[in-house]
């Protein structure tokens, strides 16, 4: 069965209508309403097949679910170099926050020093979802043992107009406040972020169960 036919066979009209409200900017007619577990199962069934290899080369896709499937197929690649090549090929065609955030290629986390220069290039890219992907990589993999304060500088230096980029900056700083508070707090205290992003980062931090009440009280006093 062709991949497109398989996707159409799994569409759910009620779920489609729900998704269309959540993903503005994507043509509603391009969203079928296929649930994520079904897409993951399809990706697993296609792994390593010539059909999957052809699909990964064939960009751009017409359907939102094709992009989702593409992300899940990339996530199955275990070699760092091959995975990075697939990510580079795909990122210019990512057109929404959901596909961006569900592109989680674990192979890239296997060599974080080698990945960091790629993230710097992604953050400097003109495509908003490439920038967001770089920020989400920092959030997922660089707030633990691989953390360095220079990464906060990378995110704080961004000056973009796109909502989903600025939301990702706010998300990153909120998570950094929960995991690397001492290094991150001065960025908030000294108002290093644009006002909207600054306030949104504080808002998301206040919603976090990982930040203790006394720190939240300090953050509340820094809203602008």
Backbone as a ProteinNet text record, in pm:
[ID]
protein_1_A
[PRIMARY]
XXXXXXXXXXXXXXXXXXXXXXXXXXXXXXXXXXXXXXXXXXXXXXXXXXXXXXXXXXXXXXXXXXXXXXXXXXXXXXXXXXXXXXXXXXXXXXXXXXXXXXXXXXXXXXXXXXXXXXXXXXXXXXXXXXXXXXXXXXXXXXXXXXXXXXXXXXXXXXXXXXXXXXXXXXXXXXXXXXXXXXXXXXXXXXXXXXXXXXXXXXXXXXXXXXXXXXXXXXXXXXXX
[TERTIARY]
84	0	87.6	49.8	122.1	108.2	211.8	208.6	89.8	63.7	-49	-181.4	-196.6	-319.2	-331.4	-220.3	-222.2	-265.8	-217.5	-254.8	-403.2	-452.9	-595	-682.3	-635.8	-714.9	-725.9	-636.4	-635.2	-695.1	-745.5	-791.9	-914.4	-921.2	-1028.2	-1084.1	-1207.8	-1263.7	-1271.1	-1311.3	-1322.1	-1184.5	-1086.8	-951	-892.9	-926.1	-881.9	-929.9	-1055.7	-1109.9	-1041.9	-1010.7	-938.6	-798.5	-728	-591.5	-586.4	-682.6	-682.9	-685.9	-749.4	-752.5	-619.3	-542	-416.7	-296.5	-308.1	-191.1	-221.5	-227	-252.2	-135.6	-165.9	-61.1	-47.9	-100.1	-100.7	-236.2	-234.5	-358.2	-448.5	-568	-656.1	-680.7	-679.3	-704	-586.7	-473.4	-356.1	-351.5	-446.2	-449.2	-559.1	-519.3	-615.4	-676.6	-599.1	-645.5	-605.5	-476.5	-423.9	-353.4	-384.5	-330.3	-183.1	-110.6	34.2	72.4	7.8	48.9	40	-58.8	-70.2	43.6	81.5	193.2	324.3	343.1	464.8	468	353.9	347.1	376.7	324.9	353.8	502.3	562.7	706.4	786	745.5	815.5	803.7	687.2	666.9	746.1	776	847.9	999.1	1045.2	1188	1276.8	1373.6	1472.2	1425.8	1306	1253.7	1289.1	1296.5	1316.1	1206.3	1085.2	974	1002.3	1056.8	1090.1	1203.9	1303.6	1416.3	1370.2	1281.1	1228.1	1144.7	1066.7	982.4	1067.6	1177.8	1265	1334.2	1351.9	1412.8	1311	1185.8	1081.3	1020.3	1080.7	1033.5	1010.4	914.3	829.2	711.9	652.6	531.8	408.6	295.9	171.8	91	104.8	19.2	95.2	26.4	81.9	126.8	45.1	80.1	202.9	226.2	348.8	470.8	459.4	570.9	591.8	482	493.9	561.2	517	577	724.7	758.6	898.5	981.1	929.1	1001.3	1021.6	920.1	930.8	1026.5	1033.3	1130.7	1273.4	1296.3	1429.6	1470.9	1377.2	1408.9	1457.3	1430.8	1474.2	1618.4	1678	1817.2	1909.8	2000.6	2086.7	2227.7	2265.8	2399	2394.5	2486.4	2484.5	2493.7	2590.7	2611.2	2494.9	2443.6	2329.8	2206.6	2187.1	2072.4	2082.2	2201.2	2219.4	2190.6	2232.9	2204.8	2055	1982.5	1837.9	1770.5	1819.3	1762.8	1785.6	1906.8	1937.3	1848.6	1823.9	1741.7	1596.3	1550.3	1409.3	1374.9	1463.7	1429.4	1372.3	1425.4	1367.4	1221.1	1171.3	1034	939.4	993	908.1	832.3	700.2	619	524.2	548.9	460.3	530.7	478.8	541.9	531.7	422.1	402.3	506	526.8	628.6	766.8	793.4	922.6	949.3	851.3	872.8	868.2	809.7	809.5	924.9	1010.6	1133.9	1236.7	1248	1334.1	1433	1535.1	1629.7	1734.2	1710.9	1795.3	1940.9	1966.8	2106	2187.9	2125.7	2199.2	2245.9	2173.1	2211.8	2332.5	2372.7	2486.3	2620.7	2624	2750.4	2720.6	2693.7	2652.7	2760.9	2889.6	2990.3	2989.2	2968.1	2964.1	2835.6	2728.3	2600.6	2597.1	2669.5	2656.2	2686	2789.4	2809.6	2693.1	2627.9	2510.8	2398.3	2380.3	2276.6	2304.5	2429.2	2462.5	2420.4	2443.1	2403.3	2251.5	2182.2	2035.6	1979.2	2038.2	1987	2007.7	2102.3	2128.4	2052.8	1974	1904.8	1787.3	1748.5	1635.3	1500.1	1498.3	1372.8	1330.8	1211.5	1176.2	1173.9	1132.1	1124.2	1259.9	1355.1	1493.4	1548.2	1519.4	1561.3	1494.5	1365.4	1295.3	1353.1	1385.8	1443.6	1575	1659.5	1783.5	1758.8	1661	1627.4	1576.6	1493.6	1440	1550.6	1648.7	1765.3	1839.2	1860.6	1925	1844.9	1715.4	1627.1	1631	1628.2	1620.4	1752.3	1863.1	1987.7	2100.9	2083.9	2196.8	2169.7	2072.2	2048.3	2091.5	2160.6	2215.1	2366.8	2432.1	2578.8	2643.4	2574.9	2632.5	2607.9	2550.8	2515.9	2639.9	2631.6	2731.1	2656.8	2695.9	2624.4	2627	2723.9	2728.4	2606.1	2543.4	2422.4	2306.9	2300.6	2200.9	2222.6	2348.8	2379.9	2331.3	2347.1	2302.3	2152.5	2076.5	1931.4	1889.7	1955.4	1919.4	1949.9	2045.1	2084.5	1984	1892.5	1796.7	1700.3	1682.8	1584.4	1502.5	1391.5	1307.7	1164.8	1089.5	951.3	852.8	896.6	803.4	758.6	629.7	570	630	641.4	684.7	834.5	911	1050.6	1056	984	988.1	928.7	827	773.2	877.9	957.6	1061.3	1170.5	1205.9	1303.4	1249	1122.2	1061	1058.1	1021.9	1017.5	1156.7	1257.9	1395	1436.4	1410.8	1452.7	1372	1244.9	1166.7	1223.3	1257.3	1315.7	1454.4	1530.9	1663.6	1653.1	1549.7	1529.5	1503.3	1444.4	1416.2	1536.8	1630	1740.8	1877.9	1890.6	2018.5	1988.4	1926.1	1870.6	1976.4	2086.8	2186	2244	2265.4	2319.6	2213.7	2089.1	1981.7	1917.3	1906	1833.9	1884.6	2016.8	2061.9	2007.6	1978.5	1921.4	1782.1	1710.1	1577.2	1589.5	1673.1	1690.1	1736.8	1825.3	1880.6	1803.8	1691.1	1601.2	1674.7	1743.4	1822.1	1735	1611.3	1522.1	1427.9	1376	1271.3	1152.8	1080.5	975.1	874.1	821.7	721.4	780.8	899.7	963.9	1000.8	1048.2	1080.6	958.2	845.9	725.1	673.4	682.1	634.6	723.7	854.5	944.1	909.3	882.8	844.1	711.8	616.5	486.1	500	579.8	597.7	673.6	768.5	841.5	748.6	656.3	561.6	467.1	447.1	361.4	435.5	566.1	648.4	642.1	622.6	626.1	768.9	865.7	1006.2	1076.2	1008.4	1068.2	1003.5	1081.3	1023.2	955.9	864.9	785.1	868.1	977.3	1055.8	1120.3	1157.6	1212.9	1102.4	986.4	874.7	838.7	847.8	816.8	913.4	1038.7	1137.2	1106.7	1068.8	1040.1	916.6	815.3	693.7	726.1	822.6	857.4	935.8	970.5	1051.9	972	841.1	760.6	759.3	757.2	757.3	630.6
-120.2	0	125.2	222	347.8	415	491.9	559.8	654.6	730	822.8	749.4	635.5	557.3	506	463.6	416.5	527.4	648.1	761	793.5	795.1	824.4	717.2	593.4	485.7	499.7	577.7	592.5	724.2	807.1	938.8	930.3	1026	1034.8	1176.9	1192.1	1325.6	1410.7	1350.6	1428	1474.4	1385.7	1422.7	1525.1	1512	1609.1	1749.6	1762.7	1894.4	1951.8	1866.7	1909.1	1957.4	1881.7	1918.2	2048.9	2068.7	2189.8	2316	2308.5	2424.6	2445.9	2340	2346.9	2388.4	2377	2397.5	2505.9	2630.4	2739.8	2753.8	2800.7	2819.4	2703.6	2587	2471.9	2467.9	2446.8	2436.8	2330.2	2366.4	2266.5	2144.8	2164.5	2052.1	1953.5	1996.2	1908.1	1821.7	1840.4	1764.3	1659.5	1532.4	1423.5	1385.3	1398.6	1355.3	1212.5	1180.8	1048.6	1061.5	972.8	982.3	941.2	1002	980.6	833.6	754.9	613.3	538	572.1	506.1	546.7	674.4	720.9	655.3	643.2	576.7	430.5	364.7	224.1	209.6	303.5	299.6	320.6	415.3	439.6	314.3	247.4	125	17.1	6.7	-96.1	-66.1	61.4	102	104	93.3	112.5	23.6	87.1	14.2	-33.2	1.7	-45.1	53.4	5.4	98.6	203.7	167.5	262.7	379.4	348.2	453	540.8	479.2	555.8	652	606.5	693.2	805.9	774.2	873.9	982.6	944.6	1041.9	1134.3	1087.5	1171.9	1265.5	1227.4	1294.5	1410.2	1525.4	1645.8	1757.2	1847.1	1853.5	1757.4	1730.7	1651	1741.6	1682.8	1759.6	1759.5	1654	1636.7	1658.2	1712.8	1726.6	1591	1488.6	1355.9	1297.8	1334.8	1290.1	1351.1	1477.4	1539.1	1474.5	1443.3	1374.9	1238.2	1165	1034.2	1049.7	1151.4	1177.9	1196.6	1275.1	1297.7	1167	1082.3	956.3	858.8	864.6	781.1	827.1	957.5	1009.1	962.8	963.4	926.1	782.2	698.6	558.8	539.7	643.3	633.3	640.2	545	536.5	591.5	615.4	668.5	821.6	882.9	1027.8	1099.3	1065.9	1136.6	1121.5	998.2	975.2	1049.2	1047.4	1116.2	1266.5	1321.4	1464.9	1503.2	1420.4	1447.8	1449	1355.8	1351.2	1474	1517	1634.9	1758.6	1775.9	1891.2	1893.2	1778	1768.3	1805.4	1772.5	1788.2	1925.6	1984.9	2107.2	2219.9	2246.6	2356.8	2336	2213.2	2181.9	2170	2185.8	2182.2	2313.9	2305.7	2427.4	2448.7	2378.7	2395	2348.3	2395.4	2365.7	2217.1	2151.2	2013.1	1920.5	1933.4	1851.4	1884.6	2013.5	2055.7	1989.5	1992.6	1943.4	1792	1726.1	1580.3	1521.4	1606.8	1560.3	1543.6	1421.5	1393.9	1283.6	1316.2	1214.2	1183.7	1076.2	1044	1023.4	985.6	965.2	1092.3	1208.1	1333.9	1356.9	1304.1	1319.7	1233.1	1145.9	1059	1127.8	1248.3	1322.4	1471.3	1513.3	1651.5	1753.6	1727.7	1825.8	1846.8	1740.7	1750.5	1818.7	1804.2	1863.3	2014.4	2063	2203.5	2301.6	2283.2	2375.2	2374.4	2259.1	2253.2	2337.9	2332.8	2412.8	2560.9	2600.3	2741.9	2784.2	2697.3	2729.3	2733.8	2641.6	2642.2	2770.2	2816.3	2936.9	3060.8	3055.1	3168	3156.7	3052.6	3028	3123.7	3146.2	3233.3	3165.4	3033.4	2958.3	2942.7	2988.7	2991.4	2854.3	2750.7	2620.7	2552.1	2595	2550.6	2612	2739.9	2806.4	2739.8	2716.3	2652.9	2514.9	2439.2	2306.5	2317.3	2415.1	2434	2464.4	2548.5	2581.8	2459.5	2380.8	2262.8	2161	2153	2066.9	2113.6	2244.2	2297	2260.7	2274.4	2247.2	2099.6	2012.4	1868.7	1811.3	1855	1780.7	1858.6	1987.6	2067.7	2139.2	2095.1	2155.7	2064.8	1958.2	1867.9	1875.4	1761.1	1757.4	1836.3	1852.3	1923.7	2074.1	2121.5	2263.9	2351.3	2467.6	2573.8	2706.1	2805.6	2933.7	3000.6	2967.2	3025.6	2987.1	2874.4	2833.3	2927.9	2978.5	3079.8	3205.9	3240	3358.4	3339.6	3218.7	3190.4	3215.5	3168.1	3184.7	3329.5	3393.6	3531.4	3628.5	3595.2	3685.4	3687.7	3592.1	3585.2	3703.3	3764.9	3871.6	3839.8	3774.5	3730	3777.7	3784.6	3829.2	3712.3	3592.2	3480.3	3432	3415.6	3373.5	3242.3	3143.4	3011.7	3005.2	3098.7	3110.7	3171.7	3281.5	3347.4	3260.5	3182.3	3087.5	2983.8	2940.9	2842.6	2902.5	3029.2	3095.8	3100.4	3139.7	3146.8	3008.8	2908.3	2770.4	2727.4	2757.2	2721.5	2787.3	2917.1	2985.3	2940.2	2908.4	2856.5	2722.7	2636.9	2507.9	2526.1	2620.7	2647.6	2698.6	2776.4	2822.6	2705.9	2600.6	2485.3	2393.4	2397.4	2301.3	2365.6	2491.6	2563.1	2704.5	2709.9	2835.2	2942.5	2910	3011.7	3078.9	3001.4	3059.4	3135.2	3092.9	3148.8	3272.1	3276	3384.7	3523.8	3546.4	3681	3728.3	3636.2	3675.7	3734.6	3684.3	3737.2	3863.3	3857.1	3972.5	4095.5	4076.3	4187.9	4214.3	4146.1	4168.4	4157.7	4045.2	4024.2	3983.2	3948.9	3905.8	4018.9	4020.2	4117	4103.7	4212.6	4211.5	4098	4073.8	3968	3832.4	3804.1	3675.2	3664.7	3773	3778.9	3740.8	3805.8	3778.5	3637.5	3589.3	3454.2	3349.7	3374.3	3281.6	3275.7	3391.2	3393.5	3319.4	3345.5	3279	3127.9	3078.1	2934.1	2879.7	2956	2913	2904.4	2998.6	2997.4	2877.7	2824.8	2707.1	2577.3	2583.9	2463.6	2412.2	2283.1	2220.6	2197.8	2221.2	2194.2	2314.3	2430.2	2550.8	2578	2590.1	2606.6	2743	2752.2	2874.5	3000.3	2989.3	3110.2	3166.6	3079.3	3127.3	3185.8	3125.6	3180.8	3320.8	3340.8	3474.6	3579	3543	3636.3	3664.5	3560.6	3577.4	3664.6	3649.6	3731.6	3878.9	3916.4	4057.4	4113.9	4028.9	4073	4088.8	4067.4	4085.4	4231.1	4251	4388.2	4410.5
0	0	0	-80	-79.8	55.9	95.3	224.6	233	126.7	128.4	149.4	84	100.9	243.4	301.7	440.4	534.5	511	596.2	582.6	459.9	440	505.3	510.1	569.8	721.3	782.6	928.4	976.1	885.8	926.9	1017.2	1107.3	1207.2	1199.4	1155.4	1129.6	1255.4	1367.5	1492.2	1538.2	1531.5	1571.1	1473.9	1346.3	1246.3	1281.6	1317.4	1350.9	1474.4	1570.6	1690.9	1655	1572.3	1534.3	1456	1368.8	1286.4	1371.9	1488.8	1578.3	1648.9	1664.8	1740.4	1656	1524.2	1438.5	1336.5	1380.8	1285.9	1189.6	1071.8	972.5	877	914.7	824.7	754.6	625	548.2	611.4	656.3	718.9	631.7	500.9	409.9	406.7	459.7	462.2	587.9	679.7	804.3	795.6	806.3	795.3	929.4	1036.5	1167.7	1199.1	1177.1	1212.4	1346.9	1437.9	1572.9	1577.1	1670.5	1679.8	1697.3	1784.1	1795.3	1663.4	1582	1451	1358.2	1364.7	1282	1326.1	1456.2	1505.5	1463.7	1470.3	1429.1	1279.5	1200	1056.3	1030.4	1102.2	1087.4	1123.1	1228.6	1269.5	1162.5	1102.1	999.1	871.8	848.8	727.8	746.9	867.8	896.9	809.3	744.7	666.3	530.7	490.9	362.1	250.7	127.1	14.7	7.9	46.8	45.8	141.3	260.1	355.9	303.5	243.5	190.1	81.3	-4.3	-110	-49.9	51.4	116.7	181.9	244.3	311	210.9	89.3	-14.3	-78.6	-74.4	-152.7	-73.3	-84	-15.2	-116.8	-92	28.2	19.5	135.9	142.5	134.3	99.9	89	217.6	298	414.8	545.2	643	777.8	831.1	812.6	864.4	795	669.7	603.4	670.9	709.5	781.4	918.2	985	1113.8	1096.9	999	971	938.2	862.2	827.2	953.9	1048.5	1174.4	1250.5	1253.4	1326.4	1257.2	1125.6	1054.4	1083	1084.5	1118.2	1256.9	1350.6	1488.9	1501.4	1400.4	1405.4	1359.9	1300.7	1254	1375	1387.2	1505.1	1482.6	1359.3	1330.8	1334.3	1408.1	1426.2	1291.6	1209.3	1083.6	988.8	976.4	888.3	938.5	1070.2	1128.8	1106.2	1125.1	1105.4	960.4	867	726.9	698.2	757.2	738.9	799.6	916.3	981.7	895.4	845.2	760	634.8	579.8	459.6	488.4	608.3	643.8	700.5	778.8	852.8	765.5	647.3	568.2	531	543.3	504.2	624.1	744.7	864.4	871.4	880.5	870.2	987.8	1101.1	1215.9	1343.1	1455.8	1583.8	1621.6	1582.4	1624.3	1561.8	1431.8	1366.3	1420.6	1439.2	1493.5	1627.8	1717.2	1852.7	1861.9	1760.9	1761.9	1681.1	1630.5	1568.3	1679.9	1730.9	1845.8	1807.8	1731.9	1685.4	1793.3	1866.9	1981.4	1942.3	1818	1776	1791.8	1775.6	1788.8	1931.9	2027.4	2167.9	2203.8	2112.6	2139.4	2127.3	2071.7	2058.1	2072.9	2195.4	2219.1	2185.2	2209.2	2165.1	2013.4	1939.5	1793.5	1746	1823.3	1784.5	1807.9	1908.5	1947.6	1834.7	1752.1	1639.3	1540.9	1525.9	1438.7	1497.6	1628	1692.9	1672.1	1682.2	1658.1	1517.6	1420.4	1282.9	1269.7	1336.9	1330.6	1392	1501.3	1565.5	1478.2	1387.4	1297.3	1166.2	1150.1	1023.6	1006.5	882.8	856.3	872.7	872.7	880.2	1026.4	1064.6	1207.1	1273.8	1202.8	1267.8	1276.3	1195.6	1215.6	1343.8	1364.8	1489.1	1608.5	1600.2	1711.4	1740.6	1635.2	1657	1733.8	1699.8	1773.6	1919.8	1947.1	2085.9	2161.4	2096	2162.6	2189	2100.3	2127	2251.7	2265.4	2386.4	2510.4	2501.6	2615.5	2654	2555.1	2583.2	2635.2	2577.4	2595.8	2661.2	2683.7	2732.1	2864.7	2939.1	3070.2	3183.7	3150.4	3250.6	3251.6	3235.7	3241.4	3127.9	3016.5	2901.2	2907.9	3017.5	3027.5	3038.2	2972.9	2987.5	2974.9	3054.5	3053.6	2917	2833.3	2699.4	2617.4	2651.9	2581	2612.4	2735	2769.5	2686.5	2665.8	2584	2441.2	2388.9	2253.2	2238.9	2335.2	2328.2	2354.5	2450.3	2484.9	2372.2	2287.1	2178.4	2063.9	2060.7	1950	1953.9	1840.1	1824.3	1699.2	1720.3	1609.7	1631.9	1523.1	1531.3	1541.5	1505.4	1495.8	1635	1648.6	1776.1	1825	1736.9	1782.2	1811.5	1760.1	1802.6	1942.3	1963.2	2093.4	2203.4	2169.1	2266.4	2305.9	2209.2	2238.8	2326.9	2303.7	2390.7	2533.1	2548.3	2681	2747.2	2670.5	2720.7	2768.3	2687.4	2722.7	2854.9	2869	2990.8	3112.2	3093.9	3205.8	3252.9	3156.7	3193.9	3254.6	3201.2	3257.5	3400.9	3430.6	3568.7	3664	3612.6	3698.9	3714.4	3620.8	3623.6	3642.6	3604.4	3618.4	3671	3786.6	3837.6	3858.2	3922.5	3957.8	3833.7	3728.9	3605.9	3527.3	3539.4	3456.5	3518.3	3649.5	3715.4	3676	3662.6	3624	3488.8	3398.5	3269.3	3287.9	3386	3416.7	3501.8	3601.6	3691.2	3614	3518.1	3440.5	3311.2	3293.1	3179.5	3045.4	3029.2	2907.7	2788	2812.6	2705	2667.6	2544.6	2508.8	2604.9	2628.2	2731.9	2719.1	2598	2584	2621.5	2571.7	2599.3	2746.5	2804.8	2947.2	3031.2	3005	3082.6	3060.5	2937.4	2909.7	2977.1	2981.9	3051.7	3200.1	3260.8	3402.4	3421.2	3333.3	3343.9	3340.2	3245.4	3235	3355.5	3408.7	3528.1	3648.5	3658.3	3770.7	3763.2	3643.7	3626	3656	3672	3689	3832.7	3846.4	3978.7	4026.9	3939.2	3974.3	4037.4	4041.7	4098.3	4233	4341.7	4476	4493.8	4590.2	4609.3	4631.2	4706.3	4734.4	4607.4	4515.4	4388.5	4300.4	4304	4228.2	4277.2	4407.4	4461.5	4407.2	4396	4340.1	4193.8	4120.8	3978.5	3956.4	4041.2	4024.4	4029.6	4111.2	4125	4008.8	3912.5	3799.5	3670.5	3676.1	3554.7	3512.3	3380	3326.6	3245.5
[MASK]
++++++++++++++++++++++++++++++++++++++++++++++++++++++++++++++++++++++++++++++++++++++++++++++++++++++++++++++++++++++++++++++++++++++++++++++++++++++++++++++++++++++++++++++++++++++++++++++++++++++++++++++++++++++++++++++++

